[in-house]
Amino acid sequence: MGQKSRVGVSAAEETQRAIVRMLREAGALEVHVRISSPPVNWPCFYGIDFATRAELLANGLDNEGIRRSIGADTLGYVSLPGLIAATEQPKTRLCRACFDGEYPIELPAGNLIGKHVLEGVGRRVADAPDALGHVVPPLVATSGGATVHRP
């Protein structure tokens, strides 16, 4: 290869690292990564399955830290205003929760949400004992690392 490479990546960070590594192993002198969305800083409960902010690389690192983490020479993202403009829709018609933390519905459980809370809105978990004989409580937000605080 021996030439500069540009790659547009929109998959998970592990995939980005693997792609950068493969390009370098193939002889790329430079790898410039461009992401077709803003950084994902908040969990998505509407179809993309990542449960906590701790699972999101963009939540804990700045652009330079992410660039170093994936091994790219440069890293760039589409801005949120740029993404909104590209849709030609008013931002009020778009879910931007994973980018800006503004969820389109009120979050349950006192602004603490865990991975399965929105999947079970309006339902209760049966009050049946689990494998250890403990009674399963009603569906509520989890605690610790499996929760997120609304901004």
N, C-alpha and C positions, 0 to 999 in steps of 0.2 A: 504494500500500500504506500508507505512513505510519504503521505500527503496529509494535509489538514482535513479533518472530518468534522462535519456538523451533523448532529443528531437531534431530532425533536422527540422527546420522551414524555409520555403522560402517564406511565404506569407507576407502580410503587417504587420506593427508594431502592429496595433490594434489586429490582429489575434494572434500575438506572445504574447502580454500581456494576452489575454484571455486564451491561452493554458497554459502559466505559472501559471496563477491564478487557472485554473482547476486542474492542477497537484498538486499544493499546497493544494487545498481544498480536494483532494483525498488522501492526506497524504504524498506526496513526501517530503523527508527531504531536498533534493537538486534538483535544476533544472539547467542543463547545456545545453545551446542553441548553436547549430551549424548551420550556414547559408551556403547554398550550392552555394553562389556567393560572390563576393566582396560587400562592402557596396554600395548602390545606392545613388550617390551624385548629379546626373544630370537628368533632365527630359528626358523621352523617348517620341518621337513623331512618333514612328514607330509601335505602336500597344499597348503599355502599357499606360494607360491613367492617368498620373499625370502631371500636367501642370507647376508647378513652383518648384524651389529648396526649397522654404519655406515649401512645403508639405512633404519634405523628411527628416525623422528623422536623417539619417546619415549625412545630410548636416550641421546640427547645433550642433551636439554632437559628442564627441569622443567615442571610444569603451566603456569606463567606463560609460559615461553618458547614452548611449543606454542600456547598461546592467542594470543600475539602473532603467531606464524608463520602461523596460519590466518586471523587477522584477526577473531576473534570477541570479543564483549564478555565472555563468561564461557565456561568450559570445565569439564565435569565428566565423570567416569568412574564406572562401576560398580566397586566394590571387588572384589578377588579373593575375600574371604570372602562378599561379597554374591552374586557370580556362582555360587560353589559352593553356597550356601544355596538359590539359585533353582532349581538342578537337582534338588534333593532326593536327591542321590547323595553317597556318601562321597567325599572328595577323592581318595582312592586309586584310584577308578574313573575319574577324569577326567584327561585330558592337560592340564597347565597350563604346559607347557614355554615357550610363547611369552610367558607372563606372568611366570613366576618362575625360568626357567632350569633347572627340574628335569625332565630328560628321562626318559621311562618306560623307556628301555633304556640300557644302558651305551654311551657314545659311543666310537666307534672311534678309532684312530690317536693314542693317548696324550692323549685329551681335547682334541684339535684336530680340528675338523670343518669341511669346506667344503661348498658347496652340493650337490655330487653324491655325497658320501661315503655317506650313508645310502641313497641310491638304488641303490648298488652293493654294499651289504654282502653278502659271500658270493660275490662275483664278482671276477674280475680283468679288467683291460683287456688286450686282446691285445698281445703283444710285437711289434707291427708298426710299421714306420716311418711317421712322419707325412709331411706334404707336403714338409718340409725334409729328410727322410731320417733324422730322429732316431727312435730306438726309444722307443715309448710305455712308460713304467714301469707297474708294478702300481698299481692304484687306491689312492691314499693321500690324506690331507688336503692341501689346498692351503696356501699360505703367504700372508703379507701380509694385505691387506684381505679376502680371501675365506675367512678362517678365523674361528672364534670360540673363545674359551677357556671351558671349562665353569666355572660359578661355584664 
